[in-house]
Amino acid sequence: MNKCACRFAVLLILASATTTLALQEGIYAQATQANTEQAWPQLMSDMEKMHLAMALVGSSGTSDTDFVRLMLPHHQAAIDMAETQLLFGKDPQMRRLAQEIIADQHSEMELMQLWLRQRGPDSQKTDQISPAVTNRER
């Protein structure tokens, strides 16, 4: 093969590789866009459920109780959003963070629910409403 033919072959290979990379990047960009388009509405739904659940909490007249009763749907929303991240997220660090959020928020919710139970039924009025409103249909 002469020198000119070798150069032409190398150029053809480079052009082909460049085209392949461009196509792969385009496909990745489309997949990422579709992923974002699916994740965003779910994240917004998670937030809306939290706001609805928090709006259903009435004042108990005790700051500590009100704080806990409002934090329960807040923590549930964090769990829901972290689950959405696990469904759609790709970054390993964010996926690990989502897993940690789920574990931590569950633990904190158990502690808060125990605290409410120890204070009697009056402190739990919306304890039964909030998780039902915020839990995802599974």
C-alpha positions in Angstrom: 0.0 0.0 0.0 1.4 3.4 -0.9 1.8 6.3 1.4 -1.2 8.2 0.0 -3.4 5.2 0.4 -2.3 4.7 4.0 -3.1 8.3 4.8 -6.5 8.0 3.2 -7.2 4.8 5.2 -6.2 6.5 8.5 -8.4 9.5 7.7 -11.3 7.2 6.9 -10.9 5.4 10.2 -10.7 8.7 12.1 -13.8 10.0 10.3 -15.6 6.8 11.1 -14.6 6.9 14.8 -15.6 10.6 15.1 -19.0 9.8 13.5 -19.5 6.9 15.9 -18.6 9.0 18.9 -20.9 11.8 17.8 -23.8 9.3 17.4 -23.1 7.8 20.8 -23.0 11.2 22.4 -26.3 12.1 20.7 -27.9 8.9 21.9 -26.6 9.5 25.4 -27.9 13.1 25.3 -31.3 11.9 24.2 -31.4 9.3 26.9 -30.3 11.8 29.5 -33.0 14.3 28.3 -35.7 11.6 28.5 -34.5 10.6 31.9 -34.7 14.2 33.1 -38.1 14.6 31.6 -39.3 11.5 33.6 -37.6 12.4 36.8 -38.7 16.0 37.1 -42.5 15.4 37.2 -42.0 12.7 39.8 -39.8 15.0 42.0 -42.5 17.7 41.8 -45.2 15.1 42.7 -43.1 14.1 45.7 -42.9 17.7 46.8 -46.7 18.3 46.2 -47.5 15.3 48.4 -45.3 16.7 51.1 -47.0 20.1 51.0 -50.4 18.5 51.1 -49.5 16.3 54.0 -48.0 19.2 55.9 -51.0 21.4 55.2 -53.2 18.7 56.9 -51.3 19.1 60.2 -53.1 21.2 62.6 -51.6 23.0 65.6 -51.4 20.9 68.7 -50.6 23.9 70.8 -47.2 22.4 71.6 -44.2 23.5 69.6 -42.3 20.2 70.1 -45.3 18.2 68.9 -46.0 20.5 66.0 -42.4 20.3 64.9 -42.4 16.5 64.9 -45.8 16.2 63.1 -44.6 18.6 60.4 -41.2 16.8 60.1 -42.8 13.4 59.4 -44.2 14.3 55.9 -41.0 16.4 55.3 -38.9 13.3 55.9 -41.2 11.1 53.9 -40.8 13.5 50.9 -37.0 13.1 51.3 -37.4 9.4 51.1 -39.7 9.7 48.1 -37.3 12.0 46.3 -34.4 9.7 47.1 -36.3 6.8 45.6 -36.9 8.8 42.5 -33.2 9.5 42.3 -32.5 5.8 42.5 -34.9 5.2 39.6 -33.5 7.9 37.3 -30.2 9.0 38.6 -26.9 7.8 37.1 -24.2 9.5 39.2 -22.8 6.9 41.7 -22.2 9.5 44.4 -25.8 10.8 44.2 -27.2 7.3 44.1 -25.2 6.5 47.3 -26.4 9.7 48.9 -30.0 8.8 48.0 -29.5 5.4 49.7 -28.2 7.1 52.8 -31.0 9.5 52.9 -33.6 6.7 52.7 -31.9 4.9 55.6 -31.4 8.0 57.7 -34.9 9.4 57.2 -36.5 6.1 58.0 -34.6 5.9 61.3 -35.5 9.5 62.2 -39.1 8.9 61.4 -39.2 5.9 63.6 -37.7 8.0 66.4 -40.3 10.8 65.9 -43.2 8.3 65.7 -42.1 6.7 69.0 -41.8 10.1 70.6 -45.3 10.9 69.5 -46.7 7.6 70.8 -45.1 8.2 74.2 -47.0 11.5 74.5 -50.4 9.9 73.9 -53.1 10.0 71.2 -53.6 13.8 71.1 -50.0 14.2 69.8 -50.7 11.7 67.0 -53.8 13.2 65.4 -52.2 13.6 62.0 -49.6 10.9 62.5 -52.1 8.6 60.8 -52.8 11.0 57.9 -49.4 12.1 56.9 -47.7 8.9 56.0 -50.7 7.7 54.0 -50.8 10.9 52.0 -47.1 11.0 51.3 -46.4 7.3 50.7 -46.1 6.3 47.1 -48.6 3.8 45.7 -46.5 0.7 45.4 
